[in-house]
Amino acid sequence: MARVYVVDDNELLQDSLREALIREEHQVETFSDPVEALVALKKQRCDVLISDLKMPRMDGITFMKEALVLDRDLTVILMTAFASVSTAVQAMKVGAFDYLQKPFEADEITVLVERAYQHRCLRADNEALRTSLHDRQQDRQMVGQSRLWREVRQRCEQVAASSATVLVMGESGTGKELVAREVHRLSPRADRPLLAVNCAALSSNLLESELFGHERGAFTGADRPRKGRFELADGGTLLLDEISEMALPLQSKLLRVLQERQFERVGSSATQTVDVRVIATTNRDLREWVRAGKFREDLYYRLHVLPMQLPPLRERREDIPLLVDYFLESIARRDGRPKVTVESAALRMLRDYHWPGNVRELENVCERSVVMAGDRILRSSVLEPWLSGESSTTMQEGTPNLRPGRMLDDMERQLIERMLIQFNGHREKTARALGIGVRTLGMKLKKWHEEARKAG
């Protein structure tokens, strides 16, 4: 069922079109004045706009252009007399969906409106798909055979069939987004969009616009209407990553959407209804945040319908060899290079490490090993400086650890390794960032590879 606006100064034609379209169960509003129709479009969207080409106060083409500024996805059908067919064809090049030559039968307009509405829906689906693909990171698998990870996979299957809100909790790097995507993949909504928003990455005002969209002129820089993630994810799933970072005023608006499935775009009074499943993630203890007044208690209980707690990597160490093999295989396939193998001593070192950064830190170490393993073998002598307790601090703070007794050569090596990772192993970019020559960088890498080979 489409919402259709009919704009024509002939009231007899208005009544005829209204009756024909209502019989097809469309919602219809009629206007004699195109200026009044534009005012209505600012307040309430429509799906199909039917307009006469010749009208007082504003011609059909000018009216269409103004309407498309308000909603670029609007489908416009122009009605025209025979003498104006060439003008109507020209209007299609400007943005009209189609034109209809007067006089016409009722069946002609109902068929054309149905085609126009399907076209609008298809464009909306394509936009949602593009957004979903943009947000989607490279595919991840639920790698692991430990008891705890099997329980997580089983929990994903249990909650997937429901449309209730899911709250995924766990330390940073435990795979919360991976689990959220798995729940969506197993759900009846799998053929609809999965969109993600990082609540910690945007200011409160930008996050509100990102979630709910905005109208033209709602704020400085809003030069055209924009759909929000709730609107784009209609029928699908919306992932709210790091929900604890959302400001309190915005939390109340999110609560309303979860309770009533309704919202308004920023700068609009028109209420929209959506069917979206929300999956939220957090690395915080939300109960503590509620007690501290940083998170709404009512929103906490609305989110805490289907909770999932993810185990840290140190509690499922038996999965580490599988994860290492998966990451090294994926990196080799991505970069088109031979897969790095891991010697037994290095694998034991990986299993014994406490992994404060969890699976994400393990993946970073695998990325680094691909760059630094000169003979395609990851040895314990290469890993030892990274897992000595200094590497995680150094990487988080972004500066070398100036602990007394640290050798200058070790500091240089750590800095070069970090820059190589930053530039995905690109030696020329790394050398330029370090202020050294590519040849100098190559000689240092060769030296360290030889030292690692002899030590192994």
LUMPA-103698 format. One record per residue (C-alpha): z negated, x, y. Coordinates in steps of 0.05 Angstrom, whole numbers, plus 5000, padded with zeros to 4 digits. Layout:
BEGIN
ZXY
...
REM end
This chain:
BEGIN
500050005000
502250305066
499750185137
505949995177
506849945252
512749525278
514849645350
520049175379
520348735441
523448165400
517547745376
521847355327
523847995292
516648235292
514447595255
520047655205
518448385189
510948245185
512047685133
516748105091
512248705089
505748325077
509048005016
509648724990
502148805003
502949285062
498249275122
502349105184
501049135258
506248945310
507249175382
511948955437
510449555481
511450265454
505950525502
500950055469
503250295401
501951025421
494850835443
493750505375
496451125339
491251555373
485751115345
488450955276
493651305235
499450935203
503951145146
510650845167
512950695238
518750205249
521550225319
527349925357
531950435390
532750035456
526249815488
523649725559
519050255588
520850765534
526850865489
526050935414
527551685410
522551865464
517351415431
518751735363
517752435392
511052235424
508851915358
510652545318
506352965365
500452525346
502052565271
507353065249
507452755179
508952055204
515251735174
519451375227
524850845215
529250665274
532749995281
539249995319
545349585336
552149805312
553950125378
548050595373
548950855302
551051545327
544751585369
540551395308
543851935266
542252435321
535052175320
534552355246
535953075263
530153045312
525252775261
526752045241
526351895167
532151385167
535350835209
537150115195
542949755228
541849055255
542348535228
539348685160
536348315101
528848315085
530048685020
533249265058
527149385101
522149325044
525949825001
526650305059
519150255077
517350395004
521751015005
518851245071
511751155045
513151544981
516152095024
509852135066
505452155004
509752704974
509153125037
501553035037
501253244964
505553864978
501154065037
494953994994
498154404939
500154954988
493054975015
490254994945
494755564925
492955944989
485555874973
486156044900
484556754883
487757094823
486256734759
479656884726
477356734656
470556544630
469657214595
463457294552
460457124484
453057184498
448556584485
447256484559
454556494577
456356024520
451155544548
454555584617
461355414586
458254834548
455054584613
461854614648
464754164594
458953674601
459353584676
466953604681
467952874659
463452614715
465152534788
458052684809
456453264856
455153934823
450554474851
451955174823
446355664835
445856404822
445557104851
451457384889
456957604843
454957194782
461356774782
459456134818
466456004844
469356164775
464855634744
466755124799
474155234784
472855154710
469354494721
475254244761
480254494708
476654104654
475853474696
480452864701
482053114771
485353744746
492253514768
489653404839
487953944891
481954404887
480454654957
475055144977
471255265042
466555845054
460955545096
458356235115
464956475143
465855975200
461955765261
459055065260
464554775305
470155095266
467054885200
466754165223
474154175241
475754525175
472153995135
473953365173
480253545213
481253405287
485653015335
490053305388
485853505449
479253465412
477554165437
480954755471
486754985428
487454335389
494654235409
496353785350
492653355299
490153725237
487853465170
481253715144
479553945073
476453275054
482852915073
487253425037
482953414975
483152664968
483152504893
481253224876
475453704885
472454054945
468554704934
463354844988
461555574979
454755815004
452555125025
445855395050
449255705110
451455035138
448054845204
443254255203
447353795248
453353875203
449053765141
447753055165
455252915170
456353205101
450852755074
454452145101
460952345066
457252445000
453751765007
459251325036
465651725023
467451625096
468452075156
471952135223
476252705248
473453095306
475552725370
477152075333
473351415323
477851195265
473951205199
477451475138
475451375065
476551905013
475252014939
473152734933
468553074883
464153604916
461854234881
457054654922
454755374909
448955764936
445356424924
439156164958
433155784933
434655124968
427754854954
424855424995
429855295050
427854555051
420554755058
422455235114
426254685151
433055035143
436054525096
435653765095
431553495037
435852875030
442153305026
438853754974
437553164928
444552894940
447453564919
442453694862
445453144817
448453614765
445254304775
447754934741
443955584742
448056214727
444856804693
445257504726
449358024689
443058424670
440957834627
447457824587
448858554577
452558424512
458258134554
459258784594
464159114544
468358484543
468458434619
470259174627
476059104579
478358464614
478058774684
481559424663
487059034628
488058574688
488359154737
493359534694
497758924688
497258784763
498959494784
503959644730
500260254705
497260464638
490560174621
484560624631
480260714568
472760814568
469161344528
463061104489
457961484532
460861154595
460560464562
453260574545
451960774617
455360124641
451059714593
444560044615
445759964690
441859394724
447859124764
444658844827
451558614848
452858284781
459958164755
462958294824
459958984825
462359124754
469458924775
469059394835
466959974790
472959814745
477559824805
474660494826
475360784756
482760624755
483761034818
479261614799
480561684724
485962214728
487362264653
486661504644
479861594611
473561364645
468161874630
460661834640
460962434687
465262024734
460761414729
454161774738
454461864814
456561134823
450960844780
445361324801
442260814847
445661094909
452460784902
450460064912
446460234974
452060655002
457360124991
453159575022
451259975084
458060285092
455260975109
453761585067
446661655040
443662235079
438062355029
435463085033
438563534981
445063144977
450963624973
456263595027
461663594973
458562974941
458462615008
465762795020
467662554951
463961894959
467261765026
474161904998
472961454937
470660894983
476860955027
481460964966
478460314942
479160015011
486660185012
487759994938
489260714918
494660824971
494061564985
498061585050
493861035083
487461355057
489262045084
491161745151
484461375156
480662015138
484662445187
487162925133
493863065102
496462715040
497163395006
489963575022
487662914993
491763024930
488863714920
481763444926
483162894876
486263384828
480263844833
475363284818
479563044759
479463744730
471963784739
470963114705
475363324647
471563964636
464863614641
467163104590
REM end
